[in-house]
């Protein structure tokens, strides 16, 4: 399976640089796999596509203001991007990306946000720096909320603005830890979720802290050689129970986004005893699951997702669920119909 099999032509002006005026103002493309029908709609009509008893699984992760600016001990400017907490180290030690005129070596001292000292340590994965922050307060994430800035994706070619503090979070975000938003959830309002609940839809949360791997390009021609970055997840017992009961009773499990899809499918195991029934296991861990065409989905029956980058692992997941030819035909239709693409763009429902 080759990387070029997941390419498509996207005019740059269709990459959304701003969110819609209101969350529910986004457009909605509906893909019906049975018969390969494509329909154009509006996200505010999303309730029409749900039935009572459906289980909608959402990702309640919250994006942390992970970008910090400051100076190296030499006086040079530096930008630090916090990616993941390293619990194997003591104190506030994080895997980070740095941007400066010269890459900082281990032992380099930093001063960030004009008040916080830090040190670059030995180690760190390829391309990343291990940095320990000299923070002794009660809550480092609360300090970040005050001093850091929201890390918008690289294809949004502007600096973060005040509105991004709210709009680059889902309305149900509650567990800090992501460095990118689960963007399919950005379209939902509290009223839409209330209306779904009133209709009998069961809304169940899980957490997957989205990492930078969601933006990293696939650098191999044979996609089977690609390796995903691991991300932390947690599935509550109530969510696993709701999903498993829906599967037993033949009700739909609708994944809100690729993050939810990967988490549920990763946590699915085949029950022993001759039944061959898959169950989602509650609990926490790390997942580096890579879903591409040929994967047999065990849990989800429908997927809500945004329009993704060419040759991305996200598009490969969508292609696995919808079928590659059908997915790319839908993307061509979206370009023709001038849909808005990527994080602040429009939405797709695959049933």
Buried (B, 14 or more C-beta within 10 A) or exposed (E): BEBEBBEBEBEEEBBBBEBBEEBBEBBBBBBBBEEEEBEEBEBBEBEEBBEEBBBBBBBBBBBBBBBBBBBBEEEEEBBBBBBBBBEEBEEBBBBBBBEBEEEBEEEBBBBBBEEBBBBBBEBBEEEBBBBBBBBEEEEBBEBBBEBBBBBBBEBBEEEBEEEBBEBBBBBBBEBBBBBBBBBBBBBBBEEBBEBBEEBEBBBBBBBBBBBBBBBBEBEEEEBEEBEBBBBBBBBBEEBBBBBBEBBEEEBBBBBBBBBBBBBBBBBBEEEEEEEEBBBBEBEEBEBEBBBBBEBEBBBBBBBBBBBBBBBBBBBBBBBBBBBBEBBBBBBEBBBEEEBBBBBBBBBBBBB
